[in-house]
Amino acid sequence: MGDKSPKSNQKKNTQKQAKASSADQQKAAAAAAKTANLKKR
């Protein structure tokens, strides 16, 4: 079974949040690059 201690749960949650925020940052960077490309034309 998995470790159910509060410390381990907190660690898992912070890792999930970090993963989600990095994915959001990549999406935002891609959108910014796309708009920058359109402005150059």
Residue, then its C-alpha position, 0 to 999 in steps of 0.5 A: m500500500g501507499d504511504k498515507s502520512p500527511k508529510s507524504n501527501q503534502k509532498k505529492n500535492t506540491q509535486k502535482q502543483a509544480k507539474a501543473s504550473s510548469a505545464d501552464q507556463q509552457k502553454a503561455a510561452a507557446a501562446a506568446a511566441k505565436t502572437a510575437n510571430l504574428k506581429k512580425r509579419 
